Amino acid sequence: MGQIIRLPVRLAGYPDNSGALDPAESVLLIAVRSWVDAYRQDEDPMPRLCQSLDAAGVSDAAFSVGRLMTAVAGSAVQPMSIHRPSCRHLSNDEKRLLHAASLAQSGHDHLAETALRAALLSAEGAAGALDPLLDLAGLLGEAGMFFRRRRAPATDPALDEPTAEAETIH
């Protein structure tokens, strides 16, 4: 009989540069940043979302992103660092949202909710954000866009270092 040797699996972490993201991660990041940019300018975010997600081939996801970000904006436990759409840097808060989406898409609903709650949202807010996050992850999966499994980002908000283009949402 053979011997089974278990090798440790080391998941890659999230990159610091948005250019190194996979397509699903890039689509979600652009959608989140577009929503936040419109929110900051006191504009309706839906036209921007519809346009950017239509260009990515997942126009149906715009309403899920809108619902998700409304829940995030209404239940953040502290100001979140979401960069402008043109910024190449990824904040830890953006990495946390990507990680929660990855968990949601892989069927780990409870872990996705926990990831949202760990450093971003209140418990009630995380529960409210879960359904739109699951819808969004499913729509991206139907379009052939899958999140890579990555190591969870740090949950200490003090690790976020603002950049020149960084702004917060709360």
Buried (B, 14 or more C-beta within 10 A) or exposed (E): EEEEEEEEEEEEEBBEEBEEBBBBBBBBBBBBBBBBBBBBEEEEBBEBBBEBBEEBBBBBBBBBBBBBBBBBBBBBBEEBBBBBBEBEBBBBBBBBBBBBBBBBBBEBBEBBBBBBBBBBBBEEBBBBBBBBBBBBBBBBBEBEBBBBBBEBBBEEBEEBEEBEEBBBBE
